[in-house]
Amino acid sequence: MSRRFPDISRPRGETGIGIAIGSGSAALLGAVVLGAILLGLLAVGGWQARARDLGQWDDASAIAQWYRSLMQPDQPTISCCGEADAYWADKVETGPNGETLAIITDDRNDGPLGRHHVPAGTRIVVPSNKIKWDRGNPTGHIVIFLSVNNDVYCYVQNGGV
């Protein structure tokens, strides 16, 4: 008894995947593919729609690069640290012995910045070897970088960029 195998040649009008063009199966397959593409576009569009720009990203890359690139003036191979150590100190006084006194003016919420709290109005003596003179400052504020013990890593005047 001989066994017959089905004819595997493509009849006229069929695709290479065995579905006749114009058949209900091809229409269903096309609808599924189109639906998947649309679902993908909606997913990407929905993800982008959730992103908010309240102006917080203006110059973000330049400022982030600035924070990352700062090195301590007295130890140029050691970083000033980062935004989690940075406080605005827009008021400055001269102490009785001629030292720089930075007055914290930063009222931002510490939680999102990941930093310890230093109350506004706190006066910090800035050692002269911690004042950076060689770099500008794109933040619009005098910035002081502090350890958790309020030791000064760096003090950067406003402007110059």
C-alpha positions as CSV (number, residue, x, y, z in Angstrom):
1,M,0.0,0.0,0.0
2,S,1.5,3.3,-1.0
3,R,1.1,6.4,1.0
4,R,0.3,9.6,-0.6
5,F,1.7,12.9,0.7
6,P,-0.1,16.2,0.3
7,D,0.9,18.4,-2.5
8,I,3.3,21.1,-1.0
9,S,3.5,23.3,-4.0
10,R,1.7,26.6,-3.7
11,P,-1.5,26.9,-5.6
12,R,-2.0,30.1,-7.4
13,G,-3.1,33.0,-5.1
14,E,-1.7,31.7,-1.9
15,T,1.0,33.2,0.3
16,G,4.2,31.4,1.2
17,I,2.7,30.6,4.7
18,G,-0.1,28.5,3.4
19,I,-2.9,31.1,3.7
20,A,-4.9,32.1,0.7
21,I,-4.9,35.8,0.1
22,G,-8.3,37.2,0.7
23,S,-9.4,34.4,3.0
24,G,-10.8,35.0,6.4
25,S,-7.6,33.7,8.0
26,A,-5.4,36.3,6.3
27,A,-7.8,39.1,7.3
28,L,-7.7,37.8,10.9
29,L,-3.9,37.6,10.8
30,G,-3.7,41.2,9.4
31,A,-6.0,42.5,12.1
32,V,-4.0,40.8,14.8
33,V,-0.7,42.3,13.5
34,L,-2.3,45.8,13.1
35,G,-3.7,45.5,16.6
36,A,-0.3,44.6,18.0
37,I,1.3,47.5,16.2
38,L,-1.4,50.0,17.5
39,L,-1.2,48.6,21.0
40,G,2.6,49.1,20.9
41,L,2.2,52.7,19.8
42,L,-0.4,53.4,22.4
43,A,1.8,51.8,25.1
44,V,4.8,54.0,24.1
45,G,2.6,57.1,23.7
46,G,1.0,56.5,27.1
47,W,4.4,56.1,28.8
48,Q,5.5,59.4,27.3
49,A,2.3,61.1,28.3
50,R,3.0,60.3,32.0
51,A,6.3,62.2,31.9
52,R,6.0,65.7,33.2
53,D,8.0,68.7,32.4
54,L,7.5,71.5,34.9
55,G,10.7,73.2,33.9
56,Q,12.7,71.1,36.2
57,W,14.6,69.6,33.3
58,D,15.8,72.9,31.8
59,D,19.6,72.7,31.7
60,A,19.4,69.5,33.8
61,S,22.1,67.7,31.8
62,A,24.4,70.7,32.1
63,I,23.8,71.1,35.8
64,A,24.1,67.4,36.4
65,Q,27.4,67.3,34.5
66,W,28.5,70.4,36.5
67,Y,27.8,68.6,39.8
68,R,29.6,65.4,38.7
69,S,32.6,67.3,37.4
70,L,33.4,69.4,40.5
71,M,36.6,68.4,42.4
72,Q,37.7,69.7,45.8
73,P,40.0,72.6,45.4
74,D,42.5,71.3,48.0
75,Q,42.2,67.7,46.8
76,P,41.7,67.8,43.1
77,T,41.3,64.1,42.7
78,I,38.4,63.9,45.1
79,S,34.9,64.9,44.1
80,C,32.9,67.7,45.9
81,C,30.3,65.0,46.0
82,G,26.9,65.5,44.4
83,E,23.5,67.1,44.6
84,A,22.7,65.1,47.8
85,D,25.5,67.1,49.6
86,A,24.7,70.5,48.0
87,Y,22.9,73.3,49.8
88,W,22.1,76.8,48.6
89,A,23.9,79.4,50.7
90,D,23.0,82.7,49.0
91,K,23.8,84.8,52.0
92,V,27.5,85.3,52.9
93,E,29.1,87.2,55.8
94,T,32.6,87.8,56.9
95,G,33.4,86.5,60.4
96,P,35.4,88.4,63.1
97,N,38.6,86.8,61.9
98,G,38.0,87.4,58.2
99,E,36.7,83.9,57.5
100,T,33.8,83.3,55.1
101,L,30.5,82.4,56.8
102,A,28.0,80.8,54.4
103,I,24.4,81.1,55.5
104,I,22.1,78.3,54.4
105,T,19.2,79.7,52.4
106,D,18.0,76.3,50.9
107,D,14.4,75.6,51.7
108,R,14.0,72.7,49.3
109,N,12.6,69.4,50.6
110,D,15.5,67.2,51.7
111,G,13.8,63.8,51.0
112,P,13.8,63.9,47.2
113,L,17.4,65.1,47.2
114,G,18.5,62.3,49.6
115,R,20.3,64.6,51.9
116,H,20.4,65.3,55.7
117,H,18.6,68.4,56.9
118,V,20.5,71.6,57.5
119,P,18.0,74.3,58.6
120,A,17.9,77.6,56.7
121,G,19.8,80.3,58.6
122,T,22.6,77.9,59.7
123,R,26.0,79.6,59.5
124,I,28.9,77.5,58.3
125,V,32.5,78.6,58.5
126,V,34.1,78.0,55.1
127,P,37.8,77.1,55.2
128,S,39.6,79.1,52.6
129,N,41.1,76.0,51.0
130,K,37.5,74.8,50.2
131,I,36.5,77.8,48.1
132,K,36.5,76.9,44.4
133,W,37.7,79.8,42.2
134,D,38.4,77.8,39.0
135,R,34.8,76.9,37.9
136,G,31.6,78.7,37.0
137,N,28.3,77.8,38.6
138,P,25.1,77.3,36.4
139,T,22.7,76.8,39.3
140,G,21.9,80.5,40.0
141,H,22.8,80.0,43.7
142,I,25.9,79.9,45.8
143,V,26.4,76.2,46.5
144,I,28.1,74.6,49.6
145,F,28.7,70.9,49.7
146,L,28.5,69.5,53.2
147,S,29.2,66.1,54.9
148,V,26.6,64.7,57.4
149,N,28.7,66.5,60.1
150,N,28.5,69.8,58.2
151,D,32.1,69.7,57.3
152,V,32.7,71.6,54.0
153,Y,33.7,69.7,50.9
154,C,33.4,72.6,48.5
155,Y,32.1,76.2,48.3
156,V,31.2,77.5,44.9
157,Q,30.3,81.2,44.3
158,N,27.4,82.0,42.0
159,G,27.9,82.8,38.3
160,G,30.7,82.6,35.9
161,V,29.0,80.3,33.4
